[in-house]
């Protein structure tokens, strides 16, 4: 079982019975408002009335959409059935074997929302939620991807990438790392809300993933990755998505990925920049394609915000390789502008690039190293007057 950095389970490997669930609610390890882990509960036949009364007493809102999900499951398993009546017959034959509707599947408790939702069991949920991936991703490929574990460091662009990876079910486990908290200025590009302000970005992303698939194993490094815990972060992962701003950490994580032959990918929300570093199949590849060789100074060592930003652009081909609009903004930071420019559309485009490459690498495709821009502004140019 994977564990979080504090030693607690990242995600229980089995569901809870009703008694254990009631104990967990009565004496929570983490205050509900700070939690990001769903609790998965399985009811035995005859327990629903007591369960419902307990939820009402604890002011936990109960939502039951299992009938709709069961019909989805019937459609997936009986796609050629001529009418809904035949699919309903399939449901009516299946559910009694579990002791009835309430004891079929799982009940998933989301502590931060004081909500519990009735969902299909693990395998049926996976079967339905991935059905419309086919055959862009085949069933056999999905089962292979389900055995993979991905690490994501830096959860601005990386947060969008992590959710994309989870939504496509490109892994069975994901490790998220970021120390930062959400600010109002982040809402121009990150999928969150004003009610999340001040929350750790790692927590926000973990909650988003939990609401997509409560069965996906998630581990958080919500104080970020440091030289002391970098090895723990990389341990057991099959691929790394690197999206942090710490220059030395960007170098360190590549050196470790290379030594362990773990593939690493990076995309910037700037001119479609993409780096594919397939250390598993190209162990001779130098970190970041040989562009960044020397140890990097900390952010506070730079004389001005612009000097740091210029150093950061070296990871994207240098100052002249970023857009003119971005250069204009960066030159104003610390004087007439507070932060560097980023857009939601560019963050999600980067997430799409990363998802595409991650899928191919984890399915065993031998991709060559790549470093360059897939810039839509270059591909779709303005008409000449």
N, C-alpha and C positions, 0 to 999 in steps of 0.2 A: 504493500500500500504506500502510495506517495504521501509525504507529509509536508506541511507548511513549515516555514523557517522557525516558527515557535514550537514545533514538535507536535502540533495537533494534526489530526487527519485532514488532508486537503479535501477529500471527498470520501464518504463512507463507501465501502465496497459492497455493502448489502443494505437492504432496506430495514427500517425500524418497525418493530411491532407497536401496537397501540400503547402498551404500558411504558415502553422506553421513550416513545414520543412524548407522552404526558410528562415524564420526568425531565426530558430535555427542555420542555416549555417552562416547567416550574423552576428549573435551575439552569438557565442557559449559560454555556461557557463564554459566549460573546453576547453583549447587549444587542437585542434585535436591530436597533437603529444603526449599529456598526457592522452588522453581519452581511455576508455575501454568499454564504453557503446554503443552498436549499436542503431541507430535510425530506427524505423520501420515506413514506409510511405505507405499509401494507396492512389492510384490515382483514381479519378473519370473518367468515360468515357469522352474522348476528351481532357484530360489533358496531354497526353504523350508528344506531341510535345513541349509544354512549359517546361515540366519537363526535357526533353532531352536537350533543349537549355540552361536551367539553369545549369545543370550538366556540360555541355561543357564550359560554361562561368566560372564556379568555378573550372574547371580542376578536376572534379570528374569522374573517370573512371566508365563506365556503363557496367555491364555484365548481359546478359539475357540468362539463360539456362532453362527457364520455360517449353519449349516444352519437354525437356528430363524429367523434374520432373513430368509433367503431364502424360507422358507415364508411369513413375514409379507408379504414383497414379492409373492409369487405370489398370496396372498389379496387384497391390495390391487389388483393388476392383473387378476386373474381372479375377482372376487367372486361371479360366478354359476356358477363351475365346480361340477359336481354332486358331486365327491368329491375327496379329497386326492390321489388317484392322478393326476388330470389336472393338478393344480397341480405335482406332482412332475415330471411330464413337461415342464412349462414350464421348471422349474429345470434339468433335465438338458439341455434344448436351449440354454439361455442360458449356463451356466457354462463349457462347453468353449471358447467364443469368447474367453475371457479367459485361457486356458491352464491352467484347473483351479481348484479351490477356493481354494488358498492365494494365488493371484495375483488372485483376484476381490476387488474392494473394497479396503479399506485396513486397515492395522494401526495402532492408535492407542496411543502410549506415554504413560503418565501418570508422569512422573519422581518425583513426591512419593510414589507408592505402589509404585514399581518394578514396574509392571504394564503389559503390552501386550495389547490386545484387538482381535480381528478384527471389523470392522464393514463394513456396506454402504458403497458409495462415496457421495460428497456428495449427488448428486441422488436416488439411491434411498433413502438415509437420510432425507432431507427428505420424500420422498414417503410413506414409511411412518409417520414420527413425527408428521406433520401430518394423516394420513388421517382420524383421528377428531375433528379440528376441524370437519370438513365436516358440514353447511353453516352451522354457527354462524359459521365463516369459510370462504368459498368458496375453491376452488383459485385462481381469478384474484386474489382478495384476498390470499391467502397469498403469491403471487408478487410482488404489489405491496409488501407488507410486508417481503419479503425484501430490498428495495432501500433500506430505511430504516435510519437510525442514531439511537440514543437515548443520551443522557447521563444518568447517575444520580449525584447528589452526596449523600453521607451514606448509609451502608450498614448501618444498623440496620433501621428500616422500609424504607429504600431497598434494602437487600439482598434482603429478601423480595420487593419489587416487581421488582427486576432479574431474579430467578430466575423469577418469574411471567411476565414479559415474554419471557424466553428460552424458557420451557417452552411458551408459546402460539405461539412463533415470530412475534412481532410486529415483528421487525427482523432485519436481516442483520448488523448490527454494534452493539456496545454499549460505551460508555465508562464506567468505574467510578471513582469518586473517594472516598477516605476515608483519613485518616492514622492512624486509631485501631486499636488491637489488641484482641483478644478477651480479656475477663475472665470469670471463673467466674460472676459475677452477671449476665452477658449471656445465659447459657444458659437463663434463664427464658422467653426469647422468640425467640432466634435459632436457626436450624437449623444447629447445629455440635455439636462434642463436646468432652469434656475434653481429648482429644488435640490439639485446635486452640488451646488456651489460649496466649496470647502471640503468636499469628499475626496478621498484619494482616487486618482485615476484608475489605479489597479482595481479598487473595489467597484467602481462604476462599470468597467469592462467585464469583470467577473459576473456582476449581476445581469448584464446584457446577455452574456453567454448562458447563464443559468436559465433565463427565460426562453432561450432558443432550445436548449437541450439540458434538462436538469441531470441527466445521466453522464454527461461529459465530465471527465476528471479535470479539475482545475487546481493549480497550486499558485499561491501568491508570494512574491517577494515585494511586499508593499512598502518596504523601506529602501527599495532599490537594490542594485547589484554593486558590490564593492570588491576590491581585490581579495578580501577575506572570504566572501561567499560566492565568488564567480565560479569556482569549481562545482559547488553544489547546484548552482543554476544550470550549468551545462550537463551535469550528470544525467545520463539516460535519455537525453534528447536526440532526436534523429535529424533535426534541422533547426537553425536559428534565424529568426527575423530580427535584425539589428536596426533600431530606430532611435538611438539615444543621442544626446548632444555633447556628452562628455568625451573630449577628444582622446584622452588616454584610454578610457574604457572601450571606445571604438577599436583602438589598436589592440588592447589586451584580449578582447573577446575573439578577435580574428586570430591572434597568435594561438589561443587555446583551441579554437575550432580547427585550425590547421593541424595542431599536434594530435588532436583526437579524431581527425578526419571526419568532421561534422560539416555538412554544407551550410553556407550562410548566404542570406540575401538581404539587400538593402535597397529601398526606393525613397527618393526625395520628392516632396510635393513641390517640385520646381523643374519645369521643362521636361517632365517625364523621365527624370534621371533614374537609372536602374543599374545595380551591380549584382551580378550572379557570381558567387565564389564557391564552386563545387569541390571542396577539399576532399570529399570522399573518393571521387574519381580522378582528381588532379592534385595529389598531395604535394606536388612540386610548386604549385601556384604560390606566389608570395602574397602576404596579406595585403588586401586592397590592391591587388594587381601590381604591387611594387611601388605604388604612388606615395604611400606614407610609410617610411622606413624608421624614422627616429621617434623616440619617446616624445609625448605631447605635453605641453604645459597645461596647468589647470586654468579654468576660466578666469579666476581672479588675478592671474598673472598678466593678463592683457591690459594694456594701458587704457583702452577705450572699448565700448561695446562694438564699434565698427571693426576694430582690430580682431576681436574674437570672431565676428561674423565672417571676416575675410579668411581667417584660418579655417573656419568650418566649410567655406566654399571649396577649399582644396580637395575635400572629399567628393566634390561634384564637378571636378575638372578645372577649378580655379575661378577667379573673379570674372573673367571674360566669358565663362561658359554659362553664367546665370542670366536671366532675362534682364533687359534694360529697366523694366518697371521695378524688378526686385532690387537692382543696384541703386536706383533712385531712393527707394524706401530705406535700404540698409544704411545709406549715407546720412540719413536723418535721425537714426536711432540714438537716443540719449540727448538729443538736442530739441528737435521738434516732433519726434515720433517715439512712442514708448516701446514698441515691440516689432519683431520682424514679420514680414507679410506671409500669410498662409491662407488658402481658400479651401472650403469644403469640397468643391469639385476636384481640386488637385489632390487632396488627401485621399479621396475615394478612388480616384484614378490610380494613385500609387498602390492602394490596397488591392485593386483589381490586378495590377501587374504582379504584385507579390503572390496573390492567390494562384494565378496562372503558373508561375514558376515553381511555387511550392508543390502544387499538385503533380507536376511532371517529374520533379526531383524525387518526391516520396514514392512515386510509382516505379522508380528505378530507371528512368530515362537518363542517359548520359548527356547532359547538357554541357556545352563548352563554356569556359569563363566568358562573361560578358560585362562590358562597362561602356555605357553610352546613354544617349537621350532618345526617348521615344516621344518626341515633342509634337503634340497635336497642332501647335501654332506653325511648326515647320511643314507638317503634312497637309494642313488645310490653310492655305495662304489667302490673303485678301486679293480680290480681283484688282487688276491694274486699272487705273482710271483711263 
